[in-house]
Amino acid sequence: MTYPIRFYGDSVLRKRAQEVTIFNEEIKQFIAGLVRTMFAHPAAGLAAPQVGKSLRIFARRNCNIDEDGNIEYTDSQVFVNPRITILDDALQIDDEACLSIPGIREDVVRPVRIHVEALDGEGNPFTEELEGYRARVILHENDHINGVLFVDRVDHKVRKRIEPLLRVIKKKYTN
C-alpha cells in the first residue's frame, strides 16, 4: 500500500509529531507503506506527516555520490524518534524541493555535518554521522516531524516572492 501525499496548507504538516513508543505490527506496516510511497515518487526522503501520520518517523533513500556529484539512489533507511546534533559551524547552501510543496525549489542554508541517533524500523537504536547532501536530506525530513517546511528556512525576500505560489498550492490541495 502507498499513501497519498499531504500538501502545503494541511495542518498535519505544521504539528510537532508524536514519539513512537511501541513497535507493533501496525507501526511496522505503516513504515513499509511509507517506504513504498517514497519510492513511488521522485523523493530523496519522506516523513510520516507528509502522508497524514503525526509520528516521529521518516525514511530516506540511501545513495552513492560520485566524484562529479552525481547521485545514484540505492536502498532505503528508516529513522524513528531521531535526535540530531550539529557537529560544527560549517554551513552549506543548496536548493531543496518537497513533495508537499510541488513546483517550488529554493536555496536553503543547512549545517554540513550532523550526528543522528535514532531507532530503525524494528526499534533497534543506531547512530550515524552524515555530511553534505546526506545530512541535508536528514535535516529536511527531520524538519517535517517538527512541523517545519523548507520554505520556512528560505531568505525573507524569497519567501515573499513565493508566497503567491504557496497560496495557489494551499487553495488547490486543501479544498
PECORQUI-V724735 format. One record per run of one state. SS is the DSSP state (H for helix, E for strand, - for the rest). FROM is the first residue (numbers start at 1). LEN is the number of residues. If there is no record, write none. Layout:
BEGIN
SS;FROM;LEN, SS;FROM;LEN
END
This chain:
BEGIN
-;1;10, H;11;4, -;15;3, E;18;1, -;19;6, H;25;15, -;40;5, E;45;3, H;48;4, -;52;3, E;55;1, -;56;1, E;57;9, -;66;5, E;71;16, -;87;4, E;91;6, -;97;9, E;106;6, -;112;1, E;113;7, -;120;5, E;125;7, -;132;1, H;133;13, -;146;4, H;150;4, -;154;2, H;156;19, -;175;1
END
